[in-house]
Amino acid sequence: MFQKILIANRGEIAARIIQTCRTMGIKTVAVYSDADQDALHVRLADEAILLGAAPSGESYLRGDKIIAAAQQTQAEAIHPGYGFLSENAAFAEAVTAAGLVFIGPSASAIRRMGSKTEARYLMQSAGVPVVPGYQGDPMEFKSEAQKIGFPVLVKAAAGGGGKGMRIVYSLPELREAVQSAQREAANAFGDDTVFLERYIPVAHHVEFQILADQHGHIVHLFERECSIQRRHQKIIEETPSPRMTPRLRAEMGAAAIMTARAVNYQNAGTVEFIVDERGQFYFLEMNTRLQVEHPITEMTTGLDLVRLQLMVAAGEPLPFSQKDITQHGHALECRIYAEDPAHDFLPSTGKILLAHPPNLPDVRVDTGVETGSNVTIHYDPMIAKVIVHGETRQQSIERMQAALRDYILLGVQTNIPFLQAILNTEAFWQGDTPTHFIEQNLADWSPSPLPDDLQDVALIVAALLEIEGEGETSDTQPPVQTDTSAPIDPWSRADSFRMGGNG
Amino acid sequence: MIFSYQMPNGESRSIRLTATADGTFTATIDERVYAVSVRRGGDHALLLNIAGEEISVYAARAGNSFYLSLDGVALTLEKPSRKSNRNAHAGALDASMPGQVIEVLAEAGQGVEKGQTLVVLEAMKLEIRIKAPYDGTIQRVLCEVGQAVERGQRLIEMGE
């Protein structure tokens, strides 16, 4: 097993990987940018190396600097997390060339699955069903789109996370959608190649976790339902999928393993499928890394996926076979984003004045922020994940509602009110969660107005803070003083409260 | 003392809060008067007694923003700042989110059409386009590529 590894990431995933390393006695090296000097993941690691300025391009995407940091600290392996360089084949190659272990699959598997178009070809040859589409010359898009039939999805070949993706409802919209998708893809992935797929409007996004060792053993760790998405970004995931049947699970699980075998896959990965109204499934793409939502699989299987990744990367065989893997109960994850739900979910930045996560049984919080952390414009807006386990789906929903109510985050706006609204919908309780769930149930949602009695409480609390002079900075206005009768100052009494905010 | 705040719905509300001799407060909002006492817990936690009812809250201030969590409900009040009194008119285009200016597609004196993209902002991997609200002429460009801007910061001024 490794003595020391470097985590080439930040935020909640870096913190989470470090935690498993700590349980295994593995030393950790964190990397960080100027904006993350005081970040949680830096504090948790045994050592930390500064990469550069805040923008990702000068820090977390600098593979050369990351490898140099690993060599400097004598780390033996690099865990890339998700996003950043985790699916960058050139980085995986450079890590190996530097004599280090890349905790993930081979560069070749990354490359082949990283191109959505090549992955589709591969799956077609392997006999795994794929969504009908066209991935050739853009000059043919017009005629091919008509063959596929509208609505058509334009997707980035090098893409993910909804970037470089456009739904086209009719032919006249096609050209601009393609150009816009190409531009977004070029900016996000450095590759403007796009392709077309039939858009399946009523569908469930179901993915399978797979794990493969270096000795040819591949298993699946069941599915995750990821259909609650806003602008193609996942916000709630769960396992088991409410729409799964044992037969479908067996078929899809087998297809996922076949997919992994087709590229000699090693380590952890996820095969994404789309399941239509009739229960027909199609391969969508394979993510050759650990995913954001992996904790729900951990909660139901009782396994630590990062631990398994490290074991596999160190050459150990999987400690179980497919029949040994079972799942128990139900798990849900909600992603907490620093976004303003009252202003079209635009990013919200600022200093976290208080982060007070829920502390309840069977509730896990994976977070990269704590009190005092800075949320900046430079990185992904996801600041935490709340994961709950319950004996039944109903129980896990109730537990999640309690957890979200208890999660206090002061200093930035979050999507928690929106998550709560989703969990309160009848359709969600019924397990009726196709990918257009939000458009169907919450298209006109806006945050509820504050009840009148809480309005008064809010005013009282704010005024109390102000009268005490808490948190004043050079930007603050002095209070408007119209009443100059000077009462006895209660703050000067010797009393049991603690004065002064953290500011 | 009287304090005024902008509520989440944009409305402006005022409260008179005065300290009393025994260390408690009297709060007056519109015609309602409350007796208030407060105990501080750790970490921005307050236990309030308002007219005999206890409520536990978390509250913290940063600049002109007051971040509150009242019984699990998160909300932010703002002190009306000097900036909000500035001339707001249809041609004053402000940043709708904090971010970095990645493209400036307009210059002073340029004629533009309604819907034309003038500035592109980027934050947290999200790109937004600030567009001309009507056909007109650019009067002033107040930002440049690479600049970090705050939410509400003026980027472009167009003629009325």
HADDOCK unambig.tbl for C-alpha pairs under 7 A between the chains (distance, minus, plus):
assign (segid A and resid 346 and name CA) (segid B and resid 97 and name CA) 6.17 0.50 0.50
assign (segid A and resid 347 and name CA) (segid B and resid 97 and name CA) 6.42 0.50 0.50
assign (segid A and resid 347 and name CA) (segid B and resid 123 and name CA) 6.76 0.50 0.50
assign (segid A and resid 347 and name CA) (segid B and resid 124 and name CA) 6.72 0.50 0.50
assign (segid A and resid 353 and name CA) (segid B and resid 60 and name CA) 6.49 0.50 0.50
assign (segid A and resid 377 and name CA) (segid B and resid 99 and name CA) 5.76 0.50 0.50
assign (segid A and resid 377 and name CA) (segid B and resid 123 and name CA) 4.72 0.50 0.50
assign (segid A and resid 377 and name CA) (segid B and resid 124 and name CA) 5.04 0.50 0.50
assign (segid A and resid 378 and name CA) (segid B and resid 123 and name CA) 6.36 0.50 0.50
assign (segid A and resid 378 and name CA) (segid B and resid 124 and name CA) 5.48 0.50 0.50
assign (segid A and resid 379 and name CA) (segid B and resid 124 and name CA) 4.83 0.50 0.50
assign (segid A and resid 379 and name CA) (segid B and resid 125 and name CA) 6.84 0.50 0.50
assign (segid A and resid 380 and name CA) (segid B and resid 124 and name CA) 4.84 0.50 0.50
assign (segid A and resid 380 and name CA) (segid B and resid 125 and name CA) 6.36 0.50 0.50
assign (segid A and resid 381 and name CA) (segid B and resid 124 and name CA) 5.68 0.50 0.50
assign (segid A and resid 405 and name CA) (segid B and resid 72 and name CA) 4.85 0.50 0.50
assign (segid A and resid 406 and name CA) (segid B and resid 72 and name CA) 6.11 0.50 0.50
assign (segid A and resid 408 and name CA) (segid B and resid 69 and name CA) 6.80 0.50 0.50
assign (segid A and resid 410 and name CA) (segid B and resid 60 and name CA) 6.77 0.50 0.50
assign (segid A and resid 410 and name CA) (segid B and resid 67 and name CA) 5.43 0.50 0.50
assign (segid A and resid 410 and name CA) (segid B and resid 68 and name CA) 6.79 0.50 0.50
assign (segid A and resid 411 and name CA) (segid B and resid 67 and name CA) 6.03 0.50 0.50
assign (segid A and resid 459 and name CA) (segid B and resid 15 and name CA) 6.55 0.50 0.50
assign (segid A and resid 460 and name CA) (segid B and resid 27 and name CA) 6.81 0.50 0.50
assign (segid A and resid 462 and name CA) (segid B and resid 66 and name CA) 6.32 0.50 0.50
assign (segid A and resid 463 and name CA) (segid B and resid 3 and name CA) 6.36 0.50 0.50
assign (segid A and resid 463 and name CA) (segid B and resid 17 and name CA) 6.85 0.50 0.50
assign (segid A and resid 470 and name CA) (segid B and resid 61 and name CA) 6.63 0.50 0.50
assign (segid A and resid 471 and name CA) (segid B and resid 61 and name CA) 5.11 0.50 0.50
assign (segid A and resid 471 and name CA) (segid B and resid 62 and name CA) 5.56 0.50 0.50
assign (segid A and resid 471 and name CA) (segid B and resid 63 and name CA) 6.78 0.50 0.50
assign (segid A and resid 472 and name CA) (segid B and resid 62 and name CA) 6.96 0.50 0.50
assign (segid A and resid 472 and name CA) (segid B and resid 63 and name CA) 5.95 0.50 0.50
assign (segid A and resid 473 and name CA) (segid B and resid 63 and name CA) 5.63 0.50 0.50
assign (segid A and resid 475 and name CA) (segid B and resid 63 and name CA) 5.78 0.50 0.50
assign (segid A and resid 476 and name CA) (segid B and resid 63 and name CA) 5.14 0.50 0.50
assign (segid A and resid 476 and name CA) (segid B and resid 64 and name CA) 5.66 0.50 0.50
assign (segid A and resid 479 and name CA) (segid B and resid 3 and name CA) 6.56 0.50 0.50
assign (segid A and resid 480 and name CA) (segid B and resid 2 and name CA) 6.35 0.50 0.50
assign (segid A and resid 480 and name CA) (segid B and resid 3 and name CA) 6.28 0.50 0.50
assign (segid A and resid 481 and name CA) (segid B and resid 1 and name CA) 5.45 0.50 0.50
assign (segid A and resid 481 and name CA) (segid B and resid 2 and name CA) 6.23 0.50 0.50
assign (segid A and resid 482 and name CA) (segid B and resid 1 and name CA) 6.18 0.50 0.50
assign (segid A and resid 482 and name CA) (segid B and resid 2 and name CA) 6.55 0.50 0.50
assign (segid A and resid 483 and name CA) (segid B and resid 1 and name CA) 5.14 0.50 0.50
assign (segid A and resid 487 and name CA) (segid B and resid 19 and name CA) 6.20 0.50 0.50
assign (segid A and resid 487 and name CA) (segid B and resid 20 and name CA) 6.31 0.50 0.50
assign (segid A and resid 487 and name CA) (segid B and resid 21 and name CA) 6.68 0.50 0.50
assign (segid A and resid 488 and name CA) (segid B and resid 20 and name CA) 6.85 0.50 0.50
assign (segid A and resid 488 and name CA) (segid B and resid 21 and name CA) 5.55 0.50 0.50
assign (segid A and resid 489 and name CA) (segid B and resid 19 and name CA) 6.98 0.50 0.50
assign (segid A and resid 490 and name CA) (segid B and resid 19 and name CA) 6.78 0.50 0.50
assign (segid A and resid 490 and name CA) (segid B and resid 23 and name CA) 4.36 0.50 0.50
assign (segid A and resid 497 and name CA) (segid B and resid 39 and name CA) 6.33 0.50 0.50
assign (segid A and resid 497 and name CA) (segid B and resid 40 and name CA) 5.66 0.50 0.50
assign (segid A and resid 498 and name CA) (segid B and resid 40 and name CA) 6.55 0.50 0.50
assign (segid A and resid 501 and name CA) (segid B and resid 44 and name CA) 6.90 0.50 0.50
